[in-house]
Amino acid sequence: MAEKSKGKLSIHTENIFPIIKKWLYSEHDIFIRELVSNATDASNKRKAIDTNLKDEDLSIEIKINKADKTISIIDNGIGMTAEEIKKYINQIAFSGAEEFIEKYKDAQNNIIGHFGLGFYSSFMVSEKVTIDSLSCTEGATPAFWECDGSIEFSTKKGKRSSIGTTVTLYLNMESETYLEESKIRELLEKYCNFMPFPIKIGEDIINQKEALWNKKPSDVTEDEYKEFYKNIFHEYTDPIFWIHLNADYPFALKGILYFPKMRQDLEILKGKVKLYCHNVFVADNLKEFMPEFMTMLRGGIDVPDIPLNVSRSFLQNDKQVQQIRKYIIKKIADQFIATFKEDRKKYESYWEEVQNVIKYGMLTEDDFAENMRDYIIFKNTNGEYVTINEYLERNKKEEKPTKIYYGVTENTQVSLLNLLKEQNIEVIFCDSQILDVHLMQHLEMKLQDIRFVRVDSEINELLVDKDKAEIVDADNKTYNQNLEETIKDLIADEKIKIEVKSLKSVELPGMVIYDEFMRRFQEMNTYMTEGKESLLSHHTFVLNAENPTVKKIFDLSRSDKKDDAKMLIDYIHDLALLEQKRFSGDELKAFVDRANKVLAMIQ
C-alpha cells in the first residue's frame, strides 16, 4: 500500500451522494443503527470464515470522547484491506454483501448487507469520518480512510494492531447532543437491542442480545415471556397474554405480541409493536401491520424481507405486508379461541380487559368477526359468563326470532332486574353503551334468529299477573283503566305514554320503558343529537296497579288532595328515571325538592 493517496469517490449515478444524504436526513438517529449493523455484519462474516470463534469472542464497543467531540464504533469483525475499502466504501453504489453471501451462503444466513449505503449515514452528524481497519486476511496491513463528506477522500496506512474496524465520527456542531452517553444508550437500546453480539459502553453491555421470538415457543417458559416483556417495555405488571408468531410461508416472519393490562393511561393506547429486520430495529407503531382494533398491543415482529430504509408508502402498497396483517388478525383470533376451549376460566378472567377490543375488532374486521362470533361472552344476573349459543340453548322458544334480554350494568335498572330474576328470566349485561349497540346490530344481521331486547324496552309478559280478575265499575271501566286515565291527567305530558299493568310483584311502583329502536338510534347517533332534545324524552311510564303507593295516589286524586297525588306520581316517575340516566343539575334540584316535600307529608 502506498504511504498516502487521494482520490474521488466512485459514484455510479452522478447525483446519488446528495440524494442519499437527503434521504437519510429524515431521521439522524439511525446513524447508530447503520454503523452498529455494519459492525455486526463484519462480526458475522468473521464468524462464518472462522468456525472456531464463538459469539462471546466477538463484540462491538462504543467510545465517546467529549473533548475531541468524537464517537467511535469499534468491532473485531472481519476487517478490510485497502482494496476492500476502495471497493465497499469508495464505490458507494456497490454493496459487498451480495458477493459475500453467495460465497458463504451455506455457512451464514443473517448477513445484513447494508455496509455500502448505510455507512454514509455517518455524515448526517459528522463533519469528518475516518476508518481504521485491519483485515483478517493473512499478512494484511492496517488501512486508514478519511473523508469530510465531500466526494474527496484520502487513504494511508492505518494504526490498528488487532483484526477489526474502528469507525470514528467527528461530530458537527448541530449533533453534539450525541456526545451524551445517555443518548447513545437510548439509541442502542432502541435500534440494536437484539444484535447477536455484545454492544458495550465501557464495561456495560447495553443490548438484551436475544430476541425470544427467535426461539421455538416450546423452548420458552412463561416466566421468560413475562421477563422479556418487562425488560423491553420497562413495565412492572405482567401482560394479560401473548402470542408467539412463527411463519415460513408465504412470507417469513417471527415475533411476539403482548396484550398489556389496560390502564387509564392514554400513552398505552399508542401501542408499541416494533418492526425488525434480522433483529435490527426498523420502525414502530406500524398501523400498516397491525389491525386498528389491536393498536394497544406491544411486542416485536421480525420480517427479514423488509428493507431497513422502509417507508410508510412502501408498507401501504406492499402485498406481503397485507398478507402479514391478515396473518396477525387470524393468529389473534386463534389465541382467543384456543384459550376459550382449553381454559374457559382463564378466558373469563381477562374478558373484562379485552372485551371492548374484541367487539371493536368484530365491527371492523369481517374475518375476525366470523371467527369470534361464537366466543363472545356476557355476564348474566347469576354472575356467570354465557355465550350467545349457551343463552339460546337455555332459553329455547318456539317463536322466532328468540329474544335475548339484556341490561346495561348490574348497578342500574336494579328493581326491574330483580323482578325478572324472580321470574327466572335470564338477563345478560352489555355495559359498553355505544359499542354494544353496534355489536347487537351486527349479530342480529348475521344471526337472523335472534333479537336483543333491553329489559326496559318492553314489559315481559311473564311479569304480568294475567290471572288478576278484571272488575268493572258502573261506567264499564276496570280499575286499571280508571287508574290509567287518572295518571295521564296528573302527568299531563304528551311526550309520556301512560300504561297500567298488574305485575306479579307488588313492591315495584313503576318503571320507565323506552322503545328499543328509538334508544338504539339515540345511542348510535349521540354526536348528532347532542344539544338537542333527547329522543328518550318520549317514553312509556308503566304503573303497577298492585303497588300500595300507586293505589294511594289513585285515592288521593279522587279527594281534595290532588296536589299531593301529583307530587307523589312525579316522585315515582323521578325514581324510575333515576334507574335509567344521570340527572342534570336542574333535574337533580327538582328531584331533591320533591323528595323533601314527600318526606314532609309523612310527618
Backbone hydrogen bonds, N-H to C=O, Kabsch-Sander energy under -0.5 kcal/mol:
donor,donor_aa,acceptor,acceptor_aa,energy
5,S,155,T,-2.7
7,G,153,F,-1.8
9,L,151,I,-3.4
10,S,90,N,-0.6
11,I,9,L,-1.0
12,H,10,S,-0.6
16,I,13,T,-1.9
19,I,15,N,-1.6
20,I,16,I,-2.8
21,K,17,F,-2.3
22,K,18,P,-2.4
23,W,19,I,-2.6
24,L,20,I,-2.6
25,Y,21,K,-1.8
26,S,23,W,-1.1
27,E,24,L,-1.6
30,I,27,E,-1.2
31,F,28,H,-1.9
32,I,29,D,-1.5
33,R,29,D,-0.6
34,E,30,I,-2.6
35,L,31,F,-2.4
36,V,32,I,-2.2
37,S,33,R,-2.4
38,N,34,E,-2.1
39,A,35,L,-2.0
40,T,36,V,-2.5
41,D,37,S,-2.9
42,A,38,N,-2.6
43,S,39,A,-2.0
44,N,40,T,-2.8
45,K,41,D,-2.2
46,R,42,A,-2.1
47,K,43,S,-2.3
48,A,44,N,-2.1
49,I,45,K,-1.7
50,D,46,R,-3.0
51,T,49,I,-0.8
53,L,50,D,-1.7
57,D,54,K,-1.6
58,L,55,D,-1.5
60,I,198,P,-2.8
61,E,74,I,-3.0
62,I,200,K,-3.0
63,K,61,E,-0.5
63,K,72,S,-2.4
65,N,70,T,-2.7
66,K,64,I,-0.6
69,K,65,N,-1.1
70,T,65,N,-2.1
71,I,169,L,-1.8
72,S,63,K,-2.8
73,I,167,V,-2.8
74,I,61,E,-3.0
74,I,72,S,-0.6
75,D,165,T,-2.6
76,N,59,S,-0.9
78,I,42,A,-1.3
85,I,81,T,-2.3
86,K,82,A,-2.1
87,K,83,E,-2.1
88,Y,84,E,-3.5
89,I,85,I,-2.4
90,N,85,I,-1.8
91,Q,86,K,-1.2
92,I,90,N,-1.7
93,A,10,S,-0.6
94,F,91,Q,-2.3
95,S,93,A,-0.5
100,F,96,G,-2.0
101,I,97,A,-3.2
102,E,98,E,-1.9
103,K,99,E,-1.7
104,Y,100,F,-2.5
105,K,101,I,-0.5
107,A,104,Y,-1.3
108,Q,104,Y,-1.9
118,G,114,H,-1.5
119,F,115,F,-1.2
120,Y,116,G,-0.5
120,Y,117,L,-1.2
121,S,118,G,-1.9
122,S,119,F,-1.8
123,F,120,Y,-1.2
124,M,121,S,-1.8
125,V,122,S,-1.0
126,S,122,S,-0.6
127,E,170,Y,-3.0
128,K,170,Y,-1.1
129,V,147,C,-2.6
130,T,168,T,-2.3
131,I,145,W,-2.6
132,D,166,T,-2.4
133,S,143,A,-2.6
134,L,164,G,-2.7
136,C,78,I,-2.2
140,A,137,T,-2.0
143,A,133,S,-3.1
144,F,156,K,-3.0
145,W,131,I,-2.6
146,E,154,S,-2.3
147,C,129,V,-2.1
148,D,152,E,-0.6
153,F,7,G,-1.9
154,S,146,E,-2.2
155,T,5,S,-2.8
156,K,144,F,-2.0
157,K,3,E,-1.0
158,G,142,P,-1.8
164,G,134,L,-2.2
165,T,75,D,-0.9
166,T,132,D,-2.6
167,V,73,I,-2.5
168,T,130,T,-2.4
168,T,166,T,-0.6
169,L,71,I,-3.1
170,Y,128,K,-3.0
170,Y,168,T,-0.5
171,L,69,K,-2.1
171,L,169,L,-0.9
172,N,125,V,-2.5
175,S,172,N,-1.4
176,E,173,M,-1.1
178,Y,175,S,-1.9
179,L,176,E,-1.9
180,E,177,T,-1.5
181,E,179,L,-0.5
183,K,180,E,-0.7
184,I,180,E,-1.7
185,R,181,E,-2.8
186,E,182,S,-2.1
187,L,183,K,-2.1
188,L,184,I,-2.7
189,E,185,R,-2.5
190,K,186,E,-1.9
191,Y,187,L,-3.0
192,C,188,L,-2.2
194,F,279,N,-0.6
195,M,192,C,-1.6
200,K,60,I,-3.2
200,K,198,P,-0.5
201,I,204,D,-2.1
204,D,201,I,-1.7
206,I,199,I,-3.2
206,I,204,D,-0.6
207,N,199,I,-0.6
208,Q,193,N,-0.7
209,K,193,N,-2.7
210,E,208,Q,-0.7
212,L,210,E,-0.6
214,N,211,A,-2.1
215,K,212,L,-2.1
219,D,216,K,-2.1
220,V,217,P,-1.4
225,Y,221,T,-2.0
226,K,222,E,-2.1
227,E,223,D,-2.7
228,F,224,E,-2.5
229,Y,225,Y,-2.0
230,K,226,K,-2.4
231,N,227,E,-2.5
232,I,228,F,-2.4
233,F,229,Y,-2.2
234,H,230,K,-0.8
235,E,230,K,-0.9
240,I,259,F,-2.8
241,F,259,F,-0.8
243,I,257,L,-2.6
245,L,243,I,-0.6
245,L,255,G,-3.4
247,A,253,L,-3.1
253,L,247,A,-2.4
254,K,302,D,-1.7
255,G,245,L,-1.9
256,I,300,G,-2.1
257,L,243,I,-2.5
258,Y,298,R,-4.3
259,F,241,F,-2.7
265,D,263,R,-1.5
266,L,264,Q,-0.5
268,I,265,D,-1.4
269,L,265,D,-0.5
269,L,266,L,-1.0
270,K,267,E,-1.4
271,G,268,I,-1.1
272,K,297,L,-2.0
274,K,272,K,-0.7
274,K,299,G,-2.7
275,L,283,A,-3.6
276,Y,301,I,-2.7
277,C,280,V,-2.4
280,V,277,C,-1.6
281,F,191,Y,-2.2
281,F,279,N,-0.5
282,V,275,L,-3.3
283,A,275,L,-1.2
285,N,273,V,-1.1
286,L,273,V,-0.7
287,K,285,N,-1.0
289,F,286,L,-0.9
290,M,286,L,-1.9
294,M,291,P,-1.9
295,T,292,E,-1.4
297,L,294,M,-1.6
298,R,258,Y,-2.5
299,G,272,K,-1.7
300,G,256,I,-1.9
301,I,274,K,-2.6
302,D,254,K,-4.0
303,V,276,Y,-2.7
303,V,301,I,-0.6
306,I,303,V,-1.8
310,V,307,P,-1.2
315,L,311,S,-2.1
316,Q,312,R,-2.4
317,N,313,S,-1.3
318,D,314,F,-1.0
322,Q,318,D,-1.5
323,Q,319,K,-2.0
324,I,320,Q,-2.5
325,R,321,V,-2.3
326,K,322,Q,-2.0
327,Y,323,Q,-2.3
328,I,324,I,-2.6
329,I,325,R,-2.2
330,K,326,K,-2.3
331,K,327,Y,-2.5
332,I,328,I,-2.3
333,A,329,I,-2.1
334,D,330,K,-2.9
335,Q,331,K,-2.1
336,F,332,I,-2.0
337,I,333,A,-2.6
338,A,334,D,-2.7
339,T,335,Q,-2.1
340,F,336,F,-2.4
341,K,337,I,-2.3
342,E,338,A,-2.5
343,D,339,T,-3.0
347,Y,343,D,-2.1
348,E,344,R,-2.6
349,S,345,K,-1.9
350,Y,346,K,-1.3
351,W,348,E,-0.7
352,E,348,E,-0.5
353,E,350,Y,-0.6
354,V,350,Y,-1.6
355,Q,351,W,-2.5
358,I,354,V,-2.5
359,K,355,Q,-2.7
360,Y,356,N,-2.4
361,G,357,V,-2.3
362,M,358,I,-2.2
363,L,359,K,-1.4
364,T,360,Y,-1.0
365,E,361,G,-2.3
369,A,365,E,-2.3
370,E,366,D,-2.4
371,N,367,D,-1.8
372,M,368,F,-2.3
373,R,369,A,-1.4
375,Y,372,M,-2.3
376,I,373,R,-0.7
378,F,386,V,-2.6
380,N,384,E,-2.7
381,T,427,V,-1.5
383,G,380,N,-2.3
386,V,378,F,-2.7
388,I,376,I,-0.5
391,Y,387,T,-2.2
392,L,388,I,-2.5
393,E,389,N,-2.3
394,R,390,E,-1.7
395,N,391,Y,-1.4
396,K,393,E,-0.6
402,T,449,D,-3.1
404,I,451,R,-2.6
405,Y,403,K,-0.6
406,Y,453,V,-1.9
407,G,428,I,-2.9
412,T,409,T,-1.1
413,Q,579,E,-0.9
417,L,413,Q,-2.7
418,N,414,V,-2.5
419,L,415,S,-1.9
420,L,416,L,-2.4
421,K,417,L,-2.5
422,E,418,N,-2.1
423,Q,419,L,-0.9
424,N,421,K,-1.8
425,I,420,L,-2.4
426,E,424,N,-0.7
428,I,405,Y,-2.5
429,F,379,K,-2.3
430,C,407,G,-2.8
433,Q,431,D,-1.0
436,D,432,S,-3.5
437,V,433,Q,-1.5
438,H,434,I,-1.8
439,L,435,L,-2.2
440,M,436,D,-2.8
441,Q,437,V,-1.9
442,H,438,H,-2.2
443,L,439,L,-2.8
444,E,440,M,-2.7
445,M,441,Q,-1.6
446,K,442,H,-2.2
447,L,443,L,-3.5
448,Q,446,K,-0.7
450,I,447,L,-1.6
451,R,402,T,-2.2
453,V,404,I,-2.6
455,V,406,Y,-2.4
457,S,454,R,-2.3
460,N,458,E,-0.7
463,L,460,N,-2.2
464,V,461,E,-1.0
465,D,502,S,-3.5
466,K,464,V,-1.3
468,K,465,D,-1.1
471,I,469,A,-0.9
473,D,477,K,-2.3
476,N,473,D,-2.1
479,Y,471,I,-0.8
482,N,478,T,-2.3
483,L,479,Y,-2.7
484,E,480,N,-2.4
485,E,481,Q,-2.1
486,T,482,N,-2.2
487,I,483,L,-2.6
488,K,484,E,-2.2
489,D,485,E,-1.9
490,L,486,T,-2.0
491,I,487,I,-3.0
492,A,488,K,-2.5
496,I,493,D,-1.7
497,K,495,K,-0.6
497,K,539,H,-2.8
499,E,541,F,-2.1
501,K,543,L,-2.7
503,L,501,K,-0.9
504,K,463,L,-2.6
511,M,542,V,-2.3
513,I,540,T,-3.6
514,Y,456,D,-2.7
519,R,515,D,-2.5
520,R,516,E,-2.4
521,F,517,F,-2.5
522,Q,518,M,-2.1
523,E,519,R,-2.7
524,M,520,R,-2.8
525,N,521,F,-1.1
526,T,523,E,-0.8
528,M,525,N,-1.1
529,T,525,N,-1.6
530,E,526,T,-0.9
532,K,529,T,-2.3
537,S,534,S,-1.8
538,H,535,L,-1.4
539,H,495,K,-1.2
539,H,537,S,-0.8
540,T,513,I,-3.2
541,F,497,K,-3.5
542,V,511,M,-2.9
542,V,540,T,-0.7
543,L,499,E,-2.8
543,L,541,F,-0.5
544,N,509,P,-2.9
545,A,501,K,-2.9
545,A,543,L,-0.8
547,N,544,N,-1.7
551,K,547,N,-2.1
552,K,548,P,-2.2
553,I,549,T,-2.2
554,F,550,V,-2.0
555,D,551,K,-2.0
556,L,552,K,-2.8
557,S,553,I,-2.2
558,R,554,F,-0.8
558,R,555,D,-0.9
559,S,556,L,-1.7
561,K,556,L,-0.8
565,A,561,K,-1.9
566,K,562,K,-2.5
567,M,563,D,-2.2
568,L,564,D,-2.4
569,I,565,A,-2.5
570,D,566,K,-2.1
571,Y,567,M,-1.9
572,I,568,L,-2.3
573,H,569,I,-2.2
574,D,570,D,-2.4
575,L,571,Y,-2.4
576,A,572,I,-2.2
577,L,573,H,-2.2
578,L,574,D,-2.4
579,E,575,L,-0.9
580,Q,577,L,-2.2
581,K,577,L,-1.9
588,L,584,S,-2.8
589,K,585,G,-2.1
590,A,586,D,-2.3
591,F,587,E,-2.1
592,V,588,L,-2.4
593,D,589,K,-2.4
594,R,590,A,-2.2
595,A,591,F,-2.6
596,N,592,V,-2.4
597,K,593,D,-1.7
598,V,594,R,-2.2
599,L,595,A,-2.3
600,A,596,N,-1.8
601,M,597,K,-1.2
602,I,598,V,-0.8
602,I,599,L,-0.8
603,Q,600,A,-1.1
